[in-house]
């Protein structure tokens, strides 16, 4: 009996020791107070679904409250199978990402991912093509030197800038770089913004989609594209704004400007000249040098070189208008953007409003009991979409609490068509409108 008690005691204290050991070795939360000091780091997902970062210094828990700091060059390999959601990353030197995992930074701080030298995001694709996003109050991704990519995806979101580089931006092959500055510029580079050998770059902002200060915005090679999306066509900056006016598309590549919800309207009688807008005119000199189409098919370029809607093709409420210029060999010196060897410049106006309407005037007459004549009491003009049916009973005058009777309407329901005639509908009432 004594031996049995001793065995039970040993088992009890052994279990306590194991439990205590597990607690002692549980991963601590990674914060910016811990300097990773440039040690190679690997992110993995444990069986319980938690994500951890492991270096020579130890193992650290990654969650929404985590943040990362390294004072030296650091490589982070994303081998996680579950997306990592964490706070800010601050690398004082070069930061490199490898692996196929997904990492999402979200912080209320000014910068989401701050890199003191180069950002090498999946530059060596033999190590994987992962996905990085960074959302912050001011700038999603801020890099003090070059952004180098050969694959994978990097996305930045902020109020002022989505992605900001103080040097060049260099994505190759199937790399994707996206930046959104909700009130500012999507992608900003002091030097070049490139897309080479199939890479994709997309910037969106209210001020400009993408901007280069002293060098090129250049896409080169089939499948390569740089897209700038502006949410304010009245901005002083173009959707793709190279301060030195070096917007280029070579060898089958595309540079694309998109102006979302422009402030003009397409009609069938007043031509729109998009080059009247400073933002558009910076990279387009003459609308006649471009081929114009729309979705749905509706617009055409008139003899004066302005855009009109074709009523014979319907009256859509909004259009996506695309102007494109492609040069097979040499750059057209009459244009600003430099396009050659099958490069293409596209200018898109998405969610463009239309105004295919005609005025219909309603006149409301009230019988004067003293003179036994009808006097005009109210006149209203409505803009009615061409092709719609004007249902006369839907436009009766509202006399409020006054007693009234409708005596007659001088016409029945009709379709609004553009045939040169004016539309006037007369309504005749008896109403006690005397004071």
Beta strands, then each sheet from edge to edge (+ up, - down):
strand 1: 28-29
strand 2: 41-45
strand 3: 51-55
strand 4: 58-62
strand 5: 68-70
strand 6: 74-78
strand 7: 84-86
strand 8: 89-91
strand 9: 95-99
strand 10: 102-106
strand 11: 111-115
strand 12: 119-121
strand 13: 131-135
strand 14: 139-143
strand 15: 147-149
strand 16: 153-158
strand 17: 161-165
strand 18: 169-172
strand 19: 176-181
strand 20: 185-189
strand 21: 193-196
strand 22: 200-205
strand 23: 208-212
strand 24: 217-220
strand 25: 225-230
strand 26: 240-242
strand 27: 247-250
strand 28: 254-260
strand 29: 265-266
strand 30: 291-295
strand 31: 299-301
strand 32: 307-309
strand 33: 318-327
strand 34: 338-340
strand 35: 343-354
strand 36: 357-368
strand 37: 373-385
strand 38: 389-390
strand 39: 404-409
strand 40: 414-415
strand 41: 423-431
sheet 1: 1+ 4+ 3- 2+ 6+ 9+ 12+ 15+ 18+ 21+ 24+ 27+ 34+
sheet 2: 5+ 8+ 11+ 14+ 17+ 20+ 23+ 26+
sheet 3: 7+ 10+ 13+ 16+ 19+ 22+ 25+ 28+ 35+ 29+
sheet 4: 7+ 10+ 13+ 16+ 19+ 22+ 25+ 28+ 35+ 33- 30+
sheet 5: 31+ 32-
sheet 6: 37+ 36- 41- 39+
sheet 7: 38+ 40-
end
